[in-house]
């Protein structure tokens, strides 16, 4: 659920800063691809929002504790708040 909120915020922000829907989609895909590349490094992966969807099955099966994802959840929530706020700010400055 937290990752879905983060992804939604990323899509809204990408659409707000771009002039057309394709550029917003390209921004979102590029950002997610960069997060996947960052997830290759062990020391970064515990902070990466992508790890929330990578570890979901192991959390459900009890192999991984939910508190191990604390940093990824916190960063995802903070980034979601920031991205929605930035999208609102950008949209308020745009002429429709």
Buried (B, 14 or more C-beta within 10 A) or exposed (E): EBBEBBBEBBBBBBBBBBEEEEEBBEBBEEBBEEBEEBBEEEEEBBBBBBBBBBBEEEBEEEEBEEEEBEBBBEBBBEBBEEBBEBBEEBBEEEEE
